[in-house]
Amino acid sequence: MRMIDLRSDTVTLPSPAMRRAIAEAPLGDDVYGEDPTINRLEALAAERVGKEAALLVVSGTMGNLCAILAHCARGEEAIVGDESHIYHYEAGGPAVLGGVAFHVVPTLPSGELPLAALADAIRDPDDAHEAITRLICLENTHNRCGGVVLAREYMAGVHALAAERGLRVHLDGARLFNAAVAQGVDVREITRHVDTVQFCLSKGLAAPVGSIVAGDAAFVARARRIRKLVGGGMRQAGIIAAAGIVALEEMVDRLAEDHANARMLAEGLAGFAPIAIDLASVQSDIVIFRLQPGHGAPAALVRALAERGLLVGEIGRGYIRAVTHYGVDASDIEEALEIVRATLALLA
């Protein structure tokens, strides 16, 4: 059976151009700083996000870990949202490996952390009873809020608050380029409001592996040391970087196709009476929905859809997530909606 896989945009396969680039990439030892393809990717990535320097890491989780530990010492604190990927899905790495505490504040449906809550969460550095606050972490687009895009005015407000209180702002921008495409702006219009950023070359950009951490040169030097500490010092990893270069040069604009397909999927789902969905939250490539009360359990629907050739995922709290991506086109979305329609009829 042919499967339509909407579990995540991490299931993408590299494009033909990426495969050629991987095969032909000039290589060297990156720990010595001698891999020309990695050096080219890091320079390109830094320029694209408007930062002084950049670092290739294996994953977004490693990128956020290196960033947080580069900002915070043991016993210091990072403010994160209670719906953030860093808090839910990254194994508590900063606490486990770096002794960094999380101060959790509520996340609004918009993905924003209320400015008042952020201000209240900042500790008094002169009070010996309290951890020292060093960092505010934002997420854009916001995964658990349905792929919503943070308002740039809000990000500017957070950055101003942080600067006033002597803090830094780190952006988990795993799907950063989705945010830029959704807002119709150069990505630097988003990253100018943060001190450091992590973004994935995989996911919507379709590289098989890799993420970037970017910021000023001193920060990236600290992050590079931490990358080595956690086993991320790679050797001839230009084969990874080659696909990342293609991702940045050729795969950004096509994200608009994923957004259009997500909107098509969401609007189709909204037409099914058993499904509840907030169309206003569908702003990029993520579609989150649930079953109306009395229409069964989400796990049963997910299993039934898989039996008919459609893969989606549960994300807790009764919600189901579908993500559009490279390799899924409008005809696949039409077929997916037909599978949902038929499955709901059988489960009724």
N, C-alpha and C positions, 0 to 999 in steps of 0.2 A: 504494500500500500504506500502510495506517495504521501508524505507528511508535510503539512504546512506548519512550520515551527515558529510560533510567536512567543515562545517562553521568554526570550530576551534578545537584545541586539548583540549579545556576546556570541551567538551561534553563527555569525557570518563567516563565510569563507573568503580567502583573499582573492582579489580580482586577478585577471590574467596579467595585467601590468605589474601587479605586486609580485606574482610568481616569477616573472622575467627579471624584475629588479633583484629579487632574492638570489636568483641563480647567478647574476652578473655582478653582484656587489663587490667592490674592492674592500679587503678586510685587513685588520690588524689587531693588536692586543689593546682592548679598551682600558684595562686597568693601568696600562702605561700611557694612556691617552693617545694611542697610535692607530685607532680604527678610523679611517677617513670617512666612512659612511656614517658612523655614529657622530663624529664631529660635525659633519654636514647637517645631520638631522637636528642636533642640539642647537646649532646656530640658527637654523631655519625656524625651529619651534620658539626660541627666545624672541626672534624678530616678529613672528606671527602674533604673539601675545603681549608684545611690548615690554619685555623684561630684559634685564642685562645678561642673564645666563640661564641655561636649562640643563636638565639631567635626564637621561633615559633610565627608566626603571622597568621592572618586569610587569607590574600591575598597578592599578589605581590604589589598592590597599597598601602596597609597599610605598607608593608615592605619598599618600597621606601620612603614613607612619614616619617616613623620613622627614617630611615637612614639620610635623608636630614635634618630633624630637629635636629638630634643628632650632625650633623656636623656644621650646620649654625644657628646663632642667628638672631633675627629680624633685618631687614635692611641689612643683608648680602646677598650674591649672589652665585647662583650655575650656572655653565655653562652647557647647555644642547643642544642637536642637534635639528634642526628644524623638523626632522622626528622621533623624539624619542617618545616612549610610554609615558614616564614621562610628556612630553610636550603636547601630543595630547589627552591622554586617562585617565588621573588621576585627572581630575576635578580641576586642579590648587591648589591641597591641600596644598603644602608647602607655597604658597602665602596666601591662605585663612586662614589657621590655624597657620602658623608660621611667617608670614611677610617676607618670603624669596623670593627674586626676582630671576627670570630666565634671564640669558643672553644667547640668542639663537644664535647659529652659524650654518652654512650650513652643511648638511649631504651629503657625497659622496655616490654614488650607492653601494660602498663597505661597507657602514655603518660607515665609519670612519669620524671623525671630523678633518679637516685638522690641522696639528700641528701649522702651521702659524696662522690660524684663532683662535686656542685656545690661543696661545701666545698673540695675539692682544686683545683678550677678557678679559685678566686678568687686573683688575683695579690697579691703583696706590694707595696703601694703605695710602699714605701720602697726597692725594688730598681729602679734605673735601667735594668736590662736588660729589664724586663717592661712590657707594656702595663698600663694602669690599668683594672681591672674596675669597671664602673659598673652593669651591668644583668643580670638574669636574665629570660629569656623562656620562658614556658610556653604550652601550646596546649590548649584545652578547648572542644569535643570535639577529639580528636586524629585528624586525617584519615588519615594513613598507618598508624595503628594500628587502623583499622577503625571510627572514630567512637566510641571508648571515652571514658568520662567520668572526669575526674580526681576522686579522693577529696578532699573538702573538708579533711579532716584533713591530708592530704599538702600541699595548698596552704598551709594555715596553717603547716606546718613550714617550707616554703620561705620564706614571708614573714618568719617569725621569724629564720631564718638570714640573710636579706638585711638585715633591720634591724640585727641584731647586727654585721654586717660593713660597714654603711654603704652598702648597695646598694639599688636599687629593683627592683621586679618588674613586668614588663609581660606582659599576657595577650593572646595572639592568640586571641580568642574569636570567630572567624569564625562558628562555630555555637554561640555562647554560650547562646542560648535553648533550643537542643536539649539542652544539658547540664542546664539548670535544670528543664526538663520531665521529662527522664529521671530526675532525682533527686527530683522532686516538691517543689522548694523555690522560693522567690522568688529571682530572679537575683542579688539583692544578697547572698544568703548565699554566693555564689561570688565576686563581685567585691570583697567586703570583705577578701579575702585577697591582693589585688593593689593596686599603686599606680595603674596605668593599664591601660586595656583598649581593644581594638579589636573591634568586632563588625559583621557584615554585615547590612544591611537586605535584601539580595538573598538568594540561597540559599533556605533553608527559609521565610523570612519573605516571599518572593515579590515584593519590590519589584524594579522593572526595573534599578535601578542604585543604588549608594551604600553607604557604610559610615560608622560613627561611631567617633571616638576620644574617650575620656573620661578625666578625671583632675582634679587640682586646677587652679585658675584659672591659676597661673603656668605649669604644664606646657602647658595648652591654648593659652595665648598663644604659647609657643615653637612648638608644633606648627602653629599657624595661620600663623606666619611661614614655616615650612618648607613648608607647603602652597603658599604663594604662590611660593616659590623653585622648586618643581618643576612649576609651571604649573597648580596646582589651585585657584587663586582663580577662583571661578565668579561669574556675574552673576545673572540671574534664574533661579537654580537651585531656586526654590521648586517648580517642576514635578517635580523629583526628590524634594524633601523631602516633598511632599504624599503621595506613595506611601509614603514611609518612615513617616509618621505613621500611616497605615492599617496598615502592617505591624506596628507596635508595639501599636496599639490592638485590632487584630482578628485577627492571624495567629499569635499566639504559642501559644495553647491548642491550635490545630489541629495543631501539630507532633506531638502524641501520635498522630494518625492515621498520620503518616509512620513513626513508630517501630513502630507495630503492623504496618504493611505491610512494613517491613524485616524484622521478626521472621517474618512469614508467608513472605516470600521466602527467608530464610535456612533456615528449617526445611524448606521444600520442596526447596531445593538439597541439604540434608544427606541427603535420601532418595535421591539419585542416586549410584550407586556410583563413577562416574568423578570426582566432585567432592569436594574436601577443604575443609572449612570449620570454623572455630572458633566455635561458637555463643555461647560466653561473651563473645566480643568484640563481638557485635552488640548494642549498647546504645542506639543512636539511629537515624539514618536511613541509615547506611552499611553495606553488606554487601560484605566482601572474601572472595574464595575463589580456589582454584586447581584445576587438573586434577591428578589423581593421576598418578604416574609411569607412562609407557606409554600415556597417553591423548591424546597429541598436544600441539601448541603452543598457548599461550593466544591468539596472534594469529589462528590458524586458526579457533578457536572464536568469537572476537569477530566475525570476518568472516562466518562462517556464520550466527550469530545475527542480524546486521544484514540479511542476505539474506532472513530470514524475519520481519523486522519488530520486532526487539528490539535496542536500542542499549545497550551497556555499554562500559566502557573498560579498557584495560590500564594498570596503574600501576607496571610494572617488577617485577623479581625473580620473574617468573612469575605474578604475581597479577592478578586481574580485579576491578574495582570496579563495584558497582551502587548507586545512591542513589535513595531514594524521596523524593517531594516533592509539593507542591501541583500538582494536575492529574493525578496518578496515584492511582487508587483500588484497592480490593481486587480488583475484577474484572480490572483490568489486571495485577495480580500473578498471578492465576490463569492468565491468558493467557500471561504471560511464562514461567511455569513449564512450561506445555505446550509453548511454543516451545523451551525448553531441553531438555525431555525428547525431543522429536522430533529436535532437532539432534544431541544426543548419540547417539541411535540410528543416525542416518545416518552419523556420523563413526566409529562403532565398527568 
